[in-house]
Amino acid sequence: MKQIDKREIIRSKLADSHKSPLKIYKDLSVGNVSFLKFLYYEIVTSLLGPMPGGIGFFLRKKFYPRLFKSVGRGFIIGRNVVIRNPFNISIGNNVTIDDNCLLDGRGEGGITLEDGVIINRNCMLQAKTGYIKLGERTSIGSNSVIVSMTGVKLGKAVLTAGNCYISAGAYMFDDLDTPVMDQAAFSKGPIIIGEYSWLGTGVTVLDGVKLGKGVVIGASAVVNKDIEEYSIAVGIPAKVVRKRGHLTV
């Protein structure tokens, strides 16, 4: 179990009275970069982020790549995408980020989207204090959330339906006199989802869980322990009901 440095959590940064509001905003939005990079970020995201139609698509395709650590060919980014710490985000070839998403790469290792990744609309990826890595051809369903404290890794060609929640990290809560938000944060380790897996609608994957290759998780399941490869699991908490290709477990 690893304790989380809560100084890196947004709530702590916002409460830092030793910094000006502009400095706090800059730290949260772009991190430790030059003022010229910060100014470029402000102009490009403010003017082009909400721009509709083909003109908006064309201008974002032309000017957004300079915001990121690296960007491959064929990058598509929709309207009203909020990007924080973009210089810590790496994007492969033919990656699509749909409208109204949030990508926050402030954590150690940032965000890596490999070739062919699709982030559907209204998704939130927050690398708070750990990395997020999505393998090639992985697709994240609409309205899904990925939060990383010590790491979240999805392998190649993972498919998630809408409204999935993948969250690495938790809070202590034994002290009855202290609000939970003020108690120590910790993580059991990264969340690892093996290649070719499928998460149904509304699946929740909790801290430290590892799913093997080709796992299928039924809709609305809550996964709180490791699942072996090629297993089908359902329920709250998720339990294996059988192996893929077999009638019984």
Secondary structure, DSSP 4 states (H G I P E B T S, - for coil): -EE--GGGSHHHHHT-TTS-HHHHHHHHHT-S--HHHHHHHHHHHHHHTT--HHHHHHHHHHHGGGGSSEE-TT-EE-TT-EEESGGGEEE-TT-EE-TT-EEE--STT-EEE-TT-EE-TT-EEEESSS-EEE-TT-EE-TT-EEEESS-EEE-TT-EE-TT-EEE--EE----TTS-GGGSPEEES--EEE-TT-EE-TT-EE-TT-EE-TT-EE-TT-EE-S-B-TTEEEETTTTEEEEETT-S--
